[in-house]
C-alpha cells in the first residue's frame, strides 16, 4: 500500500487520499438481524410467510430489452421496480423527478381472465393487457417512420 492508502485493522473501511473512504457493502447471513452499523438504516425484513409477486429472469430480460432500446433512443432515462403482495410493477421515467411515463404491471390474479401483464400510461389508462409479455410490450415500440428527402 502507498502512503495515501491505509487499512485500519479494527475497521472495514479503507482510506484513500483526499479523505475519501471505501466502505464494503454490509452483508447479512441467514437468520442474522439487520444491523445499523456504519450508520446504515435498512428496511424491515419481509416476513417468511409473506408472498411477494416479482418478475422472473425471462420477464425482466424482455422488459429490459425494450427499456434499453428506448434509452438508446433518448426517450427514457430511469426506472423503478416495486414488488408488492398483489402485483409487481416496472415503472419507466423520462426524468427521475417525474411521475412514471409507463408502468409495466404483473398481476397474477388476472392471469386467467384478461392476462397477468399490462402496460399503463401516466394518466392511468391501460394501453395493452394480455397473457404474453412480449406482445404486451409491443405497444411501447415506436413505429419506424420513413423520411423522404
Rosetta constraint file for C-alpha pairs under 8 A:
AtomPair CA 1 CA 5 HARMONIC 5.88 0.50
AtomPair CA 1 CA 6 HARMONIC 6.88 0.50
AtomPair CA 2 CA 6 HARMONIC 7.49 0.50
AtomPair CA 4 CA 15 HARMONIC 7.41 0.50
AtomPair CA 4 CA 16 HARMONIC 5.64 0.50
AtomPair CA 4 CA 17 HARMONIC 4.83 0.50
AtomPair CA 5 CA 14 HARMONIC 7.08 0.50
AtomPair CA 5 CA 15 HARMONIC 5.44 0.50
AtomPair CA 5 CA 16 HARMONIC 4.92 0.50
AtomPair CA 5 CA 17 HARMONIC 6.67 0.50
AtomPair CA 6 CA 14 HARMONIC 6.30 0.50
AtomPair CA 6 CA 15 HARMONIC 5.47 0.50
AtomPair CA 6 CA 16 HARMONIC 7.23 0.50
AtomPair CA 7 CA 11 HARMONIC 7.81 0.50
AtomPair CA 7 CA 13 HARMONIC 7.03 0.50
AtomPair CA 7 CA 14 HARMONIC 5.16 0.50
AtomPair CA 7 CA 15 HARMONIC 6.51 0.50
AtomPair CA 8 CA 12 HARMONIC 7.45 0.50
AtomPair CA 8 CA 13 HARMONIC 7.04 0.50
AtomPair CA 8 CA 14 HARMONIC 7.09 0.50
AtomPair CA 12 CA 23 HARMONIC 6.47 0.50
AtomPair CA 12 CA 24 HARMONIC 6.79 0.50
AtomPair CA 13 CA 21 HARMONIC 6.30 0.50
AtomPair CA 13 CA 22 HARMONIC 5.70 0.50
AtomPair CA 13 CA 23 HARMONIC 4.86 0.50
AtomPair CA 13 CA 24 HARMONIC 7.10 0.50
AtomPair CA 14 CA 21 HARMONIC 5.50 0.50
AtomPair CA 14 CA 22 HARMONIC 5.15 0.50
AtomPair CA 14 CA 23 HARMONIC 6.70 0.50
AtomPair CA 15 CA 19 HARMONIC 6.94 0.50
AtomPair CA 15 CA 20 HARMONIC 6.18 0.50
AtomPair CA 15 CA 21 HARMONIC 4.56 0.50
AtomPair CA 15 CA 22 HARMONIC 6.57 0.50
AtomPair CA 16 CA 20 HARMONIC 5.24 0.50
AtomPair CA 16 CA 21 HARMONIC 5.65 0.50
AtomPair CA 16 CA 22 HARMONIC 7.56 0.50
AtomPair CA 28 CA 32 HARMONIC 6.06 0.50
AtomPair CA 28 CA 33 HARMONIC 7.47 0.50
AtomPair CA 28 CA 34 HARMONIC 6.80 0.50
AtomPair CA 34 CA 42 HARMONIC 6.85 0.50
AtomPair CA 34 CA 45 HARMONIC 7.97 0.50
AtomPair CA 35 CA 40 HARMONIC 7.80 0.50
AtomPair CA 35 CA 41 HARMONIC 7.72 0.50
AtomPair CA 35 CA 42 HARMONIC 7.77 0.50
AtomPair CA 36 CA 40 HARMONIC 5.08 0.50
AtomPair CA 36 CA 41 HARMONIC 5.44 0.50
AtomPair CA 36 CA 42 HARMONIC 7.28 0.50
AtomPair CA 46 CA 50 HARMONIC 6.80 0.50
AtomPair CA 50 CA 85 HARMONIC 7.58 0.50
AtomPair CA 51 CA 85 HARMONIC 5.99 0.50
AtomPair CA 52 CA 83 HARMONIC 6.29 0.50
AtomPair CA 52 CA 84 HARMONIC 5.45 0.50
AtomPair CA 52 CA 85 HARMONIC 4.54 0.50
AtomPair CA 52 CA 86 HARMONIC 7.13 0.50
AtomPair CA 52 CA 87 HARMONIC 7.70 0.50
AtomPair CA 53 CA 83 HARMONIC 5.83 0.50
AtomPair CA 53 CA 84 HARMONIC 5.92 0.50
AtomPair CA 53 CA 85 HARMONIC 5.83 0.50
AtomPair CA 53 CA 86 HARMONIC 6.26 0.50
AtomPair CA 53 CA 87 HARMONIC 5.28 0.50
AtomPair CA 53 CA 88 HARMONIC 5.47 0.50
AtomPair CA 53 CA 106 HARMONIC 7.93 0.50
AtomPair CA 53 CA 107 HARMONIC 7.90 0.50
AtomPair CA 53 CA 108 HARMONIC 7.91 0.50
AtomPair CA 54 CA 83 HARMONIC 5.65 0.50
AtomPair CA 54 CA 84 HARMONIC 7.85 0.50
AtomPair CA 54 CA 87 HARMONIC 7.29 0.50
AtomPair CA 54 CA 88 HARMONIC 5.19 0.50
AtomPair CA 54 CA 106 HARMONIC 7.86 0.50
AtomPair CA 55 CA 59 HARMONIC 5.73 0.50
AtomPair CA 55 CA 60 HARMONIC 6.04 0.50
AtomPair CA 55 CA 88 HARMONIC 6.74 0.50
AtomPair CA 55 CA 106 HARMONIC 7.57 0.50
AtomPair CA 56 CA 60 HARMONIC 6.23 0.50
AtomPair CA 57 CA 61 HARMONIC 6.07 0.50
AtomPair CA 58 CA 62 HARMONIC 6.41 0.50
AtomPair CA 59 CA 63 HARMONIC 6.25 0.50
AtomPair CA 59 CA 133 HARMONIC 7.22 0.50
AtomPair CA 60 CA 64 HARMONIC 5.87 0.50
AtomPair CA 61 CA 65 HARMONIC 6.05 0.50
AtomPair CA 62 CA 66 HARMONIC 6.62 0.50
AtomPair CA 62 CA 133 HARMONIC 7.74 0.50
AtomPair CA 62 CA 134 HARMONIC 6.72 0.50
AtomPair CA 63 CA 67 HARMONIC 6.17 0.50
AtomPair CA 63 CA 137 HARMONIC 7.50 0.50
AtomPair CA 64 CA 68 HARMONIC 5.82 0.50
AtomPair CA 65 CA 69 HARMONIC 6.37 0.50
AtomPair CA 66 CA 70 HARMONIC 6.32 0.50
AtomPair CA 66 CA 137 HARMONIC 7.53 0.50
AtomPair CA 66 CA 140 HARMONIC 7.81 0.50
AtomPair CA 66 CA 141 HARMONIC 7.56 0.50
AtomPair CA 67 CA 71 HARMONIC 6.12 0.50
AtomPair CA 67 CA 76 HARMONIC 7.41 0.50
AtomPair CA 68 CA 72 HARMONIC 6.15 0.50
AtomPair CA 69 CA 73 HARMONIC 6.38 0.50
AtomPair CA 70 CA 74 HARMONIC 6.30 0.50
AtomPair CA 70 CA 75 HARMONIC 5.38 0.50
AtomPair CA 70 CA 76 HARMONIC 5.68 0.50
AtomPair CA 71 CA 75 HARMONIC 5.76 0.50
AtomPair CA 71 CA 76 HARMONIC 4.88 0.50
AtomPair CA 71 CA 77 HARMONIC 5.90 0.50
AtomPair CA 75 CA 94 HARMONIC 6.45 0.50
AtomPair CA 76 CA 92 HARMONIC 6.89 0.50
AtomPair CA 76 CA 93 HARMONIC 5.89 0.50
AtomPair CA 76 CA 94 HARMONIC 4.55 0.50
AtomPair CA 76 CA 95 HARMONIC 7.43 0.50
AtomPair CA 77 CA 92 HARMONIC 7.84 0.50
AtomPair CA 77 CA 93 HARMONIC 6.07 0.50
AtomPair CA 77 CA 94 HARMONIC 5.18 0.50
AtomPair CA 77 CA 95 HARMONIC 5.91 0.50
AtomPair CA 77 CA 96 HARMONIC 7.41 0.50
AtomPair CA 78 CA 92 HARMONIC 6.12 0.50
AtomPair CA 78 CA 93 HARMONIC 5.04 0.50
AtomPair CA 78 CA 94 HARMONIC 6.54 0.50
AtomPair CA 78 CA 95 HARMONIC 6.48 0.50
AtomPair CA 78 CA 96 HARMONIC 5.99 0.50
AtomPair CA 79 CA 90 HARMONIC 6.94 0.50
AtomPair CA 79 CA 91 HARMONIC 5.40 0.50
AtomPair CA 79 CA 92 HARMONIC 4.54 0.50
AtomPair CA 79 CA 93 HARMONIC 5.71 0.50
AtomPair CA 80 CA 90 HARMONIC 5.80 0.50
AtomPair CA 80 CA 91 HARMONIC 5.08 0.50
AtomPair CA 80 CA 92 HARMONIC 6.74 0.50
AtomPair CA 81 CA 88 HARMONIC 7.54 0.50
AtomPair CA 81 CA 89 HARMONIC 5.81 0.50
AtomPair CA 81 CA 90 HARMONIC 4.75 0.50
AtomPair CA 81 CA 91 HARMONIC 6.40 0.50
AtomPair CA 82 CA 88 HARMONIC 5.73 0.50
AtomPair CA 82 CA 89 HARMONIC 5.08 0.50
AtomPair CA 82 CA 90 HARMONIC 6.57 0.50
AtomPair CA 83 CA 87 HARMONIC 6.47 0.50
AtomPair CA 83 CA 88 HARMONIC 4.52 0.50
AtomPair CA 83 CA 89 HARMONIC 6.48 0.50
AtomPair CA 84 CA 88 HARMONIC 5.92 0.50
AtomPair CA 86 CA 107 HARMONIC 6.46 0.50
AtomPair CA 86 CA 108 HARMONIC 7.50 0.50
AtomPair CA 86 CA 109 HARMONIC 7.70 0.50
AtomPair CA 87 CA 105 HARMONIC 6.88 0.50
AtomPair CA 87 CA 106 HARMONIC 5.50 0.50
AtomPair CA 87 CA 107 HARMONIC 4.59 0.50
AtomPair CA 87 CA 108 HARMONIC 6.96 0.50
AtomPair CA 88 CA 105 HARMONIC 5.74 0.50
AtomPair CA 88 CA 106 HARMONIC 5.16 0.50
AtomPair CA 88 CA 107 HARMONIC 6.78 0.50
AtomPair CA 89 CA 103 HARMONIC 6.32 0.50
AtomPair CA 89 CA 104 HARMONIC 5.66 0.50
AtomPair CA 89 CA 105 HARMONIC 4.52 0.50
AtomPair CA 89 CA 106 HARMONIC 6.46 0.50
AtomPair CA 90 CA 103 HARMONIC 5.64 0.50
AtomPair CA 90 CA 104 HARMONIC 5.02 0.50
AtomPair CA 90 CA 105 HARMONIC 6.41 0.50
AtomPair CA 91 CA 100 HARMONIC 5.71 0.50
AtomPair CA 91 CA 101 HARMONIC 7.51 0.50
AtomPair CA 91 CA 102 HARMONIC 5.91 0.50
AtomPair CA 91 CA 103 HARMONIC 4.40 0.50
AtomPair CA 91 CA 104 HARMONIC 6.32 0.50
AtomPair CA 92 CA 100 HARMONIC 5.24 0.50
AtomPair CA 92 CA 101 HARMONIC 5.66 0.50
AtomPair CA 92 CA 102 HARMONIC 5.32 0.50
AtomPair CA 92 CA 103 HARMONIC 6.27 0.50
AtomPair CA 93 CA 98 HARMONIC 6.72 0.50
AtomPair CA 93 CA 99 HARMONIC 6.83 0.50
AtomPair CA 93 CA 100 HARMONIC 4.66 0.50
AtomPair CA 93 CA 101 HARMONIC 5.39 0.50
AtomPair CA 93 CA 102 HARMONIC 7.36 0.50
AtomPair CA 94 CA 98 HARMONIC 7.26 0.50
AtomPair CA 94 CA 100 HARMONIC 7.43 0.50
AtomPair CA 94 CA 101 HARMONIC 6.69 0.50
AtomPair CA 99 CA 122 HARMONIC 7.06 0.50
AtomPair CA 100 CA 122 HARMONIC 5.97 0.50
AtomPair CA 101 CA 121 HARMONIC 6.04 0.50
AtomPair CA 101 CA 122 HARMONIC 4.88 0.50
AtomPair CA 102 CA 119 HARMONIC 6.64 0.50
AtomPair CA 102 CA 120 HARMONIC 5.52 0.50
AtomPair CA 102 CA 121 HARMONIC 4.64 0.50
AtomPair CA 102 CA 122 HARMONIC 5.67 0.50
AtomPair CA 103 CA 119 HARMONIC 5.68 0.50
AtomPair CA 103 CA 120 HARMONIC 5.07 0.50
AtomPair CA 103 CA 121 HARMONIC 6.56 0.50
AtomPair CA 103 CA 122 HARMONIC 7.71 0.50
AtomPair CA 104 CA 117 HARMONIC 7.19 0.50
AtomPair CA 104 CA 118 HARMONIC 5.81 0.50
AtomPair CA 104 CA 119 HARMONIC 4.64 0.50
AtomPair CA 104 CA 120 HARMONIC 6.49 0.50
AtomPair CA 105 CA 116 HARMONIC 7.80 0.50
AtomPair CA 105 CA 117 HARMONIC 5.61 0.50
AtomPair CA 105 CA 118 HARMONIC 5.26 0.50
AtomPair CA 105 CA 119 HARMONIC 6.36 0.50
AtomPair CA 105 CA 120 HARMONIC 7.68 0.50
AtomPair CA 106 CA 116 HARMONIC 5.25 0.50
AtomPair CA 106 CA 117 HARMONIC 4.68 0.50
AtomPair CA 106 CA 118 HARMONIC 6.71 0.50
AtomPair CA 107 CA 111 HARMONIC 7.07 0.50
AtomPair CA 107 CA 116 HARMONIC 4.80 0.50
AtomPair CA 107 CA 117 HARMONIC 6.50 0.50
AtomPair CA 108 CA 116 HARMONIC 5.12 0.50
AtomPair CA 109 CA 116 HARMONIC 7.02 0.50
AtomPair CA 110 CA 114 HARMONIC 5.80 0.50
AtomPair CA 110 CA 115 HARMONIC 5.42 0.50
AtomPair CA 110 CA 116 HARMONIC 5.03 0.50
AtomPair CA 111 CA 115 HARMONIC 4.32 0.50
AtomPair CA 111 CA 116 HARMONIC 4.16 0.50
AtomPair CA 111 CA 117 HARMONIC 7.85 0.50
AtomPair CA 111 CA 131 HARMONIC 6.67 0.50
AtomPair CA 112 CA 116 HARMONIC 7.72 0.50
AtomPair CA 114 CA 129 HARMONIC 6.70 0.50
AtomPair CA 114 CA 130 HARMONIC 5.91 0.50
AtomPair CA 114 CA 131 HARMONIC 7.22 0.50
AtomPair CA 115 CA 129 HARMONIC 6.19 0.50
AtomPair CA 115 CA 130 HARMONIC 4.15 0.50
AtomPair CA 115 CA 131 HARMONIC 4.11 0.50
AtomPair CA 115 CA 132 HARMONIC 7.66 0.50
AtomPair CA 116 CA 129 HARMONIC 7.58 0.50
AtomPair CA 116 CA 130 HARMONIC 6.45 0.50
AtomPair CA 116 CA 131 HARMONIC 5.82 0.50
AtomPair CA 117 CA 129 HARMONIC 5.69 0.50
AtomPair CA 117 CA 130 HARMONIC 5.54 0.50
AtomPair CA 117 CA 131 HARMONIC 6.23 0.50
AtomPair CA 117 CA 132 HARMONIC 7.26 0.50
AtomPair CA 117 CA 133 HARMONIC 6.05 0.50
AtomPair CA 117 CA 136 HARMONIC 6.96 0.50
AtomPair CA 118 CA 126 HARMONIC 6.85 0.50
AtomPair CA 118 CA 127 HARMONIC 7.46 0.50
AtomPair CA 118 CA 128 HARMONIC 5.60 0.50
AtomPair CA 118 CA 129 HARMONIC 4.19 0.50
AtomPair CA 118 CA 130 HARMONIC 6.49 0.50
AtomPair CA 118 CA 136 HARMONIC 6.53 0.50
AtomPair CA 119 CA 126 HARMONIC 5.92 0.50
AtomPair CA 119 CA 127 HARMONIC 5.58 0.50
AtomPair CA 119 CA 128 HARMONIC 5.46 0.50
AtomPair CA 119 CA 129 HARMONIC 6.56 0.50
AtomPair CA 119 CA 136 HARMONIC 6.94 0.50
AtomPair CA 119 CA 137 HARMONIC 7.24 0.50
AtomPair CA 119 CA 139 HARMONIC 7.95 0.50
AtomPair CA 120 CA 124 HARMONIC 5.77 0.50
AtomPair CA 120 CA 125 HARMONIC 5.56 0.50
AtomPair CA 120 CA 126 HARMONIC 4.40 0.50
AtomPair CA 120 CA 127 HARMONIC 5.66 0.50
AtomPair CA 120 CA 128 HARMONIC 7.49 0.50
AtomPair CA 121 CA 125 HARMONIC 5.37 0.50
AtomPair CA 121 CA 126 HARMONIC 6.40 0.50
AtomPair CA 121 CA 127 HARMONIC 6.64 0.50
AtomPair CA 127 CA 139 HARMONIC 7.22 0.50
AtomPair CA 128 CA 136 HARMONIC 5.73 0.50
AtomPair CA 128 CA 139 HARMONIC 6.76 0.50
AtomPair CA 129 CA 136 HARMONIC 6.02 0.50
AtomPair CA 130 CA 135 HARMONIC 7.60 0.50
AtomPair CA 130 CA 136 HARMONIC 6.05 0.50
AtomPair CA 131 CA 136 HARMONIC 8.00 0.50
AtomPair CA 132 CA 136 HARMONIC 6.38 0.50
AtomPair CA 133 CA 137 HARMONIC 6.10 0.50
AtomPair CA 134 CA 138 HARMONIC 6.54 0.50
AtomPair CA 135 CA 139 HARMONIC 7.76 0.50
AtomPair CA 137 CA 141 HARMONIC 7.37 0.50
